[in-house]
């Protein structure tokens, strides 16, 4: 059941619009994804160091390429977030 509520939360158009706002401001898309992933961790939805959804799942949720997700996640891993 938790995954359904998380999916619904991620499907929220407000979250997608936050991503698009950064893209419109010439911020690299992977940095916007990184910011939103960091917010998710800080909000307690995911615990630091725990597994997150698969890259493919995240790319579908954010509607971006898997490579964009990979770059954002790689930076978060390097930062130990």
N, C-alpha and C positions, 0 to 999 in steps of 0.2 A: 504493500500500500504506500509506503514512503516514496517509492520511485514515481508513482503516479502524481503525488502532490509536488514532487520536485520537478517533474516534467511540466506540470501545469504552471509552476512558478517560472520556469525557464521560457515557456511559451508566451509569457506576458509581453505584449507589444511594447510596454514601457521599457523593458530591458533591452529589447532590440533597438528601440529608438535611441537609447543611450549610446549604443555601439555606433549607430549611424551618425550621431552628432559629432563624435570624434573624427569619423572618417571625413565628414564635411569640412572639418577644421584642419585638414591635412596632417592629422596625427596618423602614423602608421597603424594599420588595422590590428596588427599583432599586439601593439602596445595597448590598444583599447581592450582587446580580449584579455590581455594580462591584467589590466586594471580591474576588469569585472571579475576575473577569477580570484584576484587578491581580495576584493570586496566580499566575495562569497566565503572565502576562508575566514576573514576577519569577522564576518557576521555569524560565524559558528556553524554554517551549513556543512562545511567540511573541516575536519581537524588537520592542523599542520602536520605534514609527514604522512598522512593517510592517502590511500588510493583515491583517485578521482575517476569520473567516468572516462571511457575510452575516447581516444582522439576523434574517431568517427562520430561518436555520440555528441561530443562537444561541437564538432563542425556542423552537424545538423541543427543543434540548438542555436548556435550563433549565426548559422547560414553563411559560413566562411569556409575556405579551403582547409583541408587537413594540415597542410604546410603552415598555415597561419596559426592554427592551434598549437602545432608542434613547436614553433618558434616561441610562442608565448609561454608554454609550459616549460620549455628548456630554460628560459630565463628565470622562471620561478624556482625551478630546481636548483639552479646555480645560486640563487639568493636564499635557499633553504626555507622557502615559504611553503 
